[in-house]
Structures are given as C-alpha cells and as structure tokens.
Amino acid sequence: MSIDKRCQEQLPVADRMFMDFKYSTPGSQDQVHALKTLNVLIGMWADYFLHAEIQRMDFALALKRAKPDQMLG
C-alpha cells in the first residue's frame, strides 16, 4: 500500500481523533481515547516503515551475496 493510500485510509480516524481531543474536557475519556488512537496510528506507521526498511536491507544483502555475473540476468 502506498503512503498516499494509507494516509487517505487513516484520514477519517485522524480527523475524529483530533476533534475528540480538541473539543472535549481535559482528562476526559474522549481525550484518553483520542491519545490511545494516536498511539495506535503511530505504531501502524512505525510498522509500515520498519517493514519497508527490512525489505530494502534484504534486497541489499542479496545483492551483496550475488556474484557479479548473476546480477546481469
């Protein structure tokens, strides 16, 4: 999934989280829920970028192990 697609998918959740946090009383259950939602969204992005980095590193290691004549095809 592309970054743009993921952003579009999470936009309604982020909008609701923002509204719940901004327009509720400090320390309310709505604010706590909004912060928990933010934590989940950050975790999802961290997982997304970690997975992408693992794929890049696996590819780089495969290239390093490959013999020069194998890389041409």
The first five atom37 places (N, CA, C, CB, O) and aatype in JSON, in Angstrom:
{
  "aatype": [12, 15, 9, 3, 11, 1, 4, 5, 6, 5, 10, 14, 19, 0, 3, 1, 12, 13, 12, 3, 13, 11, 18, 15, 16, 14, 7, 15, 5, 3, 5, 19, 8, 0, 10, 11, 16, 10, 2, 19, 10, 9, 7, 12, 17, 0, 3, 18, 13, 10, 8, 0, 6, 9, 5, 1, 12, 3, 13, 0, 10, 0, 10, 11, 1, 0, 11, 14, 3, 5, 12, 10, 7],
  "atom_mask": [
    [1, 1, 1, 1, 1],
    [1, 1, 1, 1, 1],
    [1, 1, 1, 1, 1],
    [1, 1, 1, 1, 1],
    [1, 1, 1, 1, 1],
    [1, 1, 1, 1, 1],
    [1, 1, 1, 1, 1],
    [1, 1, 1, 1, 1],
    [1, 1, 1, 1, 1],
    [1, 1, 1, 1, 1],
    [1, 1, 1, 1, 1],
    [1, 1, 1, 1, 1],
    [1, 1, 1, 1, 1],
    [1, 1, 1, 1, 1],
    [1, 1, 1, 1, 1],
    [1, 1, 1, 1, 1],
    [1, 1, 1, 1, 1],
    [1, 1, 1, 1, 1],
    [1, 1, 1, 1, 1],
    [1, 1, 1, 1, 1],
    [1, 1, 1, 1, 1],
    [1, 1, 1, 1, 1],
    [1, 1, 1, 1, 1],
    [1, 1, 1, 1, 1],
    [1, 1, 1, 1, 1],
    [1, 1, 1, 1, 1],
    [1, 1, 1, 0, 1],
    [1, 1, 1, 1, 1],
    [1, 1, 1, 1, 1],
    [1, 1, 1, 1, 1],
    [1, 1, 1, 1, 1],
    [1, 1, 1, 1, 1],
    [1, 1, 1, 1, 1],
    [1, 1, 1, 1, 1],
    [1, 1, 1, 1, 1],
    [1, 1, 1, 1, 1],
    [1, 1, 1, 1, 1],
    [1, 1, 1, 1, 1],
    [1, 1, 1, 1, 1],
    [1, 1, 1, 1, 1],
    [1, 1, 1, 1, 1],
    [1, 1, 1, 1, 1],
    [1, 1, 1, 0, 1],
    [1, 1, 1, 1, 1],
    [1, 1, 1, 1, 1],
    [1, 1, 1, 1, 1],
    [1, 1, 1, 1, 1],
    [1, 1, 1, 1, 1],
    [1, 1, 1, 1, 1],
    [1, 1, 1, 1, 1],
    [1, 1, 1, 1, 1],
    [1, 1, 1, 1, 1],
    [1, 1, 1, 1, 1],
    [1, 1, 1, 1, 1],
    [1, 1, 1, 1, 1],
    [1, 1, 1, 1, 1],
    [1, 1, 1, 1, 1],
    [1, 1, 1, 1, 1],
    [1, 1, 1, 1, 1],
    [1, 1, 1, 1, 1],
    [1, 1, 1, 1, 1],
    [1, 1, 1, 1, 1],
    [1, 1, 1, 1, 1],
    [1, 1, 1, 1, 1],
    [1, 1, 1, 1, 1],
    [1, 1, 1, 1, 1],
    [1, 1, 1, 1, 1],
    [1, 1, 1, 1, 1],
    [1, 1, 1, 1, 1],
    [1, 1, 1, 1, 1],
    [1, 1, 1, 1, 1],
    [1, 1, 1, 1, 1],
    [1, 1, 1, 0, 1]
  ],
  "atom_positions": [
    [[0.86, -1.17, 0.0], [0.0, 0.0, 0.0], [0.9, 1.24, 0.0], [-0.98, 0.0, 1.24], [1.88, 1.31, 0.75]],
    [[0.57, 2.19, -0.84], [1.37, 3.41, -0.93], [1.12, 4.31, 0.29], [1.05, 4.17, -2.24], [0.12, 4.16, 1.0]],
    [[2.03, 5.23, 0.5], [1.89, 6.17, 1.61], [0.64, 7.02, 1.41], [3.14, 7.08, 1.73], [-0.1, 7.28, 2.36]],
    [[0.39, 7.45, 0.18], [-0.8, 8.26, -0.1], [-2.08, 7.48, 0.22], [-0.81, 8.71, -1.56], [-3.0, 8.02, 0.83]],
    [[-2.13, 6.24, -0.19], [-3.31, 5.4, 0.06], [-3.51, 5.21, 1.56], [-3.17, 4.02, -0.64], [-4.64, 5.28, 2.06]],
    [[-2.43, 4.96, 2.28], [-2.52, 4.77, 3.73], [-3.01, 6.06, 4.4], [-1.15, 4.35, 4.32], [-3.83, 6.01, 5.32]],
    [[-2.52, 7.21, 3.95], [-2.96, 8.49, 4.52], [-4.46, 8.7, 4.29], [-2.17, 9.67, 3.9], [-5.18, 9.1, 5.2]],
    [[-4.91, 8.43, 3.08], [-6.33, 8.58, 2.76], [-7.19, 7.64, 3.61], [-6.58, 8.32, 1.27], [-8.28, 8.0, 4.04]],
    [[-6.68, 6.44, 3.84], [-7.41, 5.46, 4.64], [-7.52, 5.89, 6.09], [-6.71, 4.1, 4.56], [-8.55, 5.65, 6.74]],
    [[-6.49, 6.54, 6.61], [-6.47, 6.92, 8.02], [-7.04, 8.32, 8.28], [-5.06, 6.85, 8.55], [-7.21, 8.7, 9.44]],
    [[-7.32, 9.06, 7.25], [-7.79, 10.44, 7.41], [-9.06, 10.55, 8.27], [-8.05, 11.04, 6.07], [-9.09, 11.39, 9.16]],
    [[-10.1, 9.75, 8.04], [-11.29, 9.87, 8.9], [-11.0, 9.59, 10.38], [-12.38, 8.92, 8.41], [-11.55, 10.24, 11.27]],
    [[-10.14, 8.62, 10.63], [-9.78, 8.28, 12.01], [-9.02, 9.44, 12.64], [-8.93, 6.99, 12.07], [-9.28, 9.81, 13.79]],
    [[-8.08, 10.01, 11.89], [-7.29, 11.13, 12.41], [-8.16, 12.36, 12.65], [-6.16, 11.47, 11.44], [-7.99, 13.06, 13.65]],
    [[-9.09, 12.62, 11.74], [-10.0, 13.77, 11.93], [-10.84, 13.61, 13.19], [-10.92, 13.93, 10.71], [-10.99, 14.54, 13.98]],
    [[-11.39, 12.42, 13.38], [-12.21, 12.19, 14.56], [-11.37, 12.29, 15.84], [-12.89, 10.79, 14.49], [-11.81, 12.87, 16.84]],
    [[-10.17, 11.73, 15.79], [-9.28, 11.79, 16.95], [-8.99, 13.25, 17.32], [-7.97, 11.03, 16.67], [-9.04, 13.62, 18.5]],
    [[-8.69, 14.06, 16.32], [-8.4, 15.47, 16.56], [-9.6, 16.18, 17.19], [-8.01, 16.17, 15.25], [-9.46, 16.9, 18.18]],
    [[-10.78, 15.97, 16.61], [-11.98, 16.62, 17.13], [-12.29, 16.16, 18.55], [-13.18, 16.34, 16.2], [-12.64, 16.97, 19.41]],
    [[-12.16, 14.86, 18.8], [-12.42, 14.34, 20.15], [-11.46, 14.94, 21.17], [-12.3, 12.81, 20.16], [-11.85, 15.26, 22.29]],
    [[-10.21, 15.1, 20.77], [-9.23, 15.63, 21.71], [-9.43, 17.13, 21.93], [-7.81, 15.37, 21.2], [-9.43, 17.61, 23.06]],
    [[-9.61, 17.86, 20.84], [-9.68, 19.32, 20.94], [-10.95, 19.81, 21.64], [-9.61, 19.93, 19.56], [-10.89, 20.77, 22.41]],
    [[-12.06, 19.18, 21.37], [-13.34, 19.7, 21.86], [-13.92, 18.93, 23.04], [-14.33, 19.7, 20.74], [-15.13, 18.97, 23.26]],
    [[-13.09, 18.24, 23.78], [-13.56, 17.57, 24.99], [-12.81, 18.14, 26.19], [-13.37, 16.02, 24.9], [-11.77, 18.78, 26.04]],
    [[-13.35, 17.91, 27.35], [-12.73, 18.48, 28.56], [-11.4, 17.78, 28.85], [-13.68, 18.34, 29.77], [-11.25, 16.58, 28.6]],
    [[-10.44, 18.53, 29.37], [-9.13, 17.95, 29.68], [-9.25, 16.75, 30.61], [-8.22, 19.01, 30.31], [-9.93, 16.8, 31.64]],
    [[-8.57, 15.68, 30.23], [-8.56, 14.47, 31.05], [-9.78, 13.59, 30.91], [0.0, 0.0, 0.0], [-9.89, 12.57, 31.6]],
    [[-10.69, 13.95, 30.02], [-11.92, 13.15, 29.84], [-11.61, 11.83, 29.13], [-12.96, 13.96, 29.03], [-10.52, 11.63, 28.58]],
    [[-12.58, 10.94, 29.16], [-12.44, 9.65, 28.48], [-12.26, 9.85, 26.98], [-13.66, 8.76, 28.75], [-11.54, 9.09, 26.33]],
    [[-12.91, 10.87, 26.42], [-12.74, 11.16, 24.99], [-11.3, 11.53, 24.67], [-13.69, 12.28, 24.55], [-10.76, 11.12, 23.64]],
    [[-10.67, 12.32, 25.53], [-9.27, 12.68, 25.3], [-8.36, 11.47, 25.45], [-8.84, 13.79, 26.26], [-7.43, 11.29, 24.67]],
    [[-8.62, 10.66, 26.45], [-7.81, 9.45, 26.65], [-7.95, 8.53, 25.44], [-8.23, 8.71, 27.95], [-6.96, 7.98, 24.96]],
    [[-9.17, 8.38, 24.96], [-9.4, 7.54, 23.78], [-8.68, 8.11, 22.56], [-10.91, 7.41, 23.5], [-8.1, 7.36, 21.77]],
    [[-8.71, 9.42, 22.4], [-8.02, 10.06, 21.27], [-6.51, 9.81, 21.35], [-8.31, 11.58, 21.26], [-5.88, 9.55, 20.32]],
    [[-5.94, 9.9, 22.53], [-4.5, 9.64, 22.68], [-4.16, 8.18, 22.42], [-4.04, 10.03, 24.09], [-3.11, 7.89, 21.85]],
    [[-5.03, 7.28, 22.82], [-4.8, 5.86, 22.53], [-4.87, 5.61, 21.02], [-5.84, 4.98, 23.26], [-4.09, 4.83, 20.48]],
    [[-5.8, 6.28, 20.36], [-5.91, 6.16, 18.91], [-4.65, 6.7, 18.24], [-7.15, 6.92, 18.39], [-4.14, 6.08, 17.3]],
    [[-4.15, 7.83, 18.7], [-2.9, 8.39, 18.17], [-1.76, 7.4, 18.34], [-2.56, 9.72, 18.86], [-0.95, 7.21, 17.43]],
    [[-1.69, 6.77, 19.48], [-0.65, 5.79, 19.74], [-0.73, 4.62, 18.75], [-0.76, 5.27, 21.19], [0.29, 4.17, 18.24]],
    [[-1.93, 4.16, 18.49], [-2.11, 3.06, 17.53], [-1.69, 3.49, 16.13], [-3.58, 2.58, 17.52], [-1.01, 2.74, 15.42]],
    [[-2.09, 4.69, 15.72], [-1.73, 5.17, 14.38], [-0.22, 5.32, 14.23], [-2.42, 6.51, 14.1], [0.34, 4.97, 13.19]],
    [[0.44, 5.84, 15.25], [1.9, 5.97, 15.2], [2.54, 4.59, 15.11], [2.43, 6.72, 16.45], [3.49, 4.38, 14.36]],
    [[2.01, 3.64, 15.87], [2.52, 2.27, 15.81], [2.35, 1.66, 14.43], [0.0, 0.0, 0.0], [3.23, 0.94, 13.95]],
    [[1.23, 1.94, 13.78], [1.0, 1.42, 12.43], [2.01, 2.0, 11.44], [-0.43, 1.75, 11.97], [2.52, 1.28, 10.58]],
    [[2.29, 3.31, 11.56], [3.28, 3.92, 10.68], [4.68, 3.38, 10.96], [3.26, 5.45, 10.83], [5.45, 3.14, 10.03]],
    [[5.0, 3.17, 12.22], [6.32, 2.61, 12.56], [6.47, 1.22, 11.96], [6.51, 2.55, 14.1], [7.52, 0.89, 11.41]],
    [[5.43, 0.42, 12.05], [5.45, -0.93, 11.48], [5.59, -0.87, 9.96], [4.18, -1.7, 11.86], [6.33, -1.65, 9.37]],
    [[4.89, 0.07, 9.34], [4.97, 0.23, 7.88], [6.4, 0.55, 7.45], [4.01, 1.35, 7.42], [6.92, -0.07, 6.52]],
    [[7.02, 1.52, 8.11], [8.38, 1.91, 7.73], [9.41, 0.85, 8.1], [8.75, 3.23, 8.37], [10.39, 0.67, 7.39]],
    [[9.2, 0.15, 9.21], [10.11, -0.93, 9.58], [10.05, -2.05, 8.55], [9.76, -1.48, 10.98], [11.09, -2.57, 8.14]],
    [[8.85, -2.4, 8.12], [8.7, -3.45, 7.11], [9.39, -3.04, 5.81], [7.2, -3.74, 6.85], [10.08, -3.85, 5.19]],
    [[9.22, -1.8, 5.4], [9.86, -1.31, 4.18], [11.39, -1.34, 4.32], [9.39, 0.13, 3.86], [12.09, -1.69, 3.37]],
    [[11.89, -0.98, 5.49], [13.34, -1.0, 5.71], [13.89, -2.42, 5.69], [13.69, -0.32, 7.05], [14.97, -2.66, 5.16]],
    [[13.16, -3.35, 6.26], [13.58, -4.76, 6.24], [13.66, -5.25, 4.8], [12.6, -5.64, 7.06], [14.61, -5.95, 4.44]],
    [[12.68, -4.9, 3.98], [12.71, -5.31, 2.57], [13.92, -4.71, 1.85], [11.42, -4.88, 1.86], [14.57, -5.41, 1.07]],
    [[14.22, -3.44, 2.1], [15.39, -2.82, 1.46], [16.68, -3.49, 1.9], [15.44, -1.31, 1.78], [17.57, -3.74, 1.08]],
    [[16.79, -3.79, 3.19], [18.01, -4.42, 3.68], [18.16, -5.84, 3.14], [18.01, -4.46, 5.22], [19.26, -6.25, 2.78]],
    [[17.07, -6.59, 3.06], [17.13, -7.93, 2.48], [17.6, -7.88, 1.03], [15.76, -8.62, 2.58], [18.4, -8.7, 0.6]],
    [[17.08, -6.9, 0.28], [17.49, -6.74, -1.11], [18.97, -6.38, -1.2], [16.63, -5.67, -1.79], [19.69, -6.93, -2.03]],
    [[19.42, -5.46, -0.36], [20.83, -5.05, -0.37], [21.74, -6.22, -0.01], [21.06, -3.88, 0.61], [22.79, -6.39, -0.62]],
    [[21.34, -7.01, 0.97], [22.14, -8.17, 1.35], [22.16, -9.21, 0.24], [21.61, -8.79, 2.64], [23.19, -9.86, 0.02]],
    [[21.06, -9.39, -0.45], [21.02, -10.33, -1.57], [21.96, -9.87, -2.68], [19.58, -10.49, -2.11], [22.65, -10.69, -3.29]],
    [[21.98, -8.58, -2.95], [22.9, -8.05, -3.96], [24.35, -8.25, -3.55], [22.63, -6.57, -4.22], [25.21, -8.55, -4.37]],
    [[24.62, -8.07, -2.27], [25.98, -8.22, -1.77], [26.46, -9.67, -1.91], [26.06, -7.78, -0.29], [27.62, -9.92, -2.22]],
    [[25.54, -10.62, -1.68], [25.9, -12.04, -1.78], [26.0, -12.52, -3.22], [24.88, -12.88, -1.04], [26.7, -13.49, -3.5]],
    [[25.31, -11.85, -4.13], [25.27, -12.3, -5.53], [26.61, -12.06, -6.21], [24.15, -11.56, -6.29], [27.31, -11.09, -5.93]],
    [[26.94, -12.97, -7.09], [28.15, -12.8, -7.89], [27.86, -11.79, -8.99], [28.64, -14.17, -8.48], [26.71, -11.68, -9.42]],
    [[28.86, -11.05, -9.45], [28.63, -10.02, -10.48], [27.93, -10.56, -11.73], [29.94, -9.4, -10.88], [27.08, -9.86, -12.28]],
    [[28.25, -11.77, -12.19], [27.61, -12.29, -13.39], [26.15, -12.69, -13.15], [28.38, -13.5, -13.92], [25.38, -12.79, -14.1]],
    [[25.75, -12.91, -11.9], [24.36, -13.25, -11.58], [23.47, -12.02, -11.62], [24.28, -13.92, -10.21], [22.26, -12.13, -11.84]],
    [[24.04, -10.84, -11.41], [23.23, -9.62, -11.35], [22.79, -9.17, -12.74], [24.02, -8.51, -10.67], [21.87, -8.35, -12.85]],
    [[23.42, -9.67, -13.79], [23.06, -9.24, -15.14], [21.86, -10.0, -15.69], [24.24, -9.4, -16.06], [21.28, -9.58, -16.69]],
    [[21.51, -11.05, -15.1], [20.31, -11.68, -15.59], [20.37, -13.12, -15.63], [0.0, 0.0, 0.0], [19.4, -13.77, -16.03]]
  ]
}
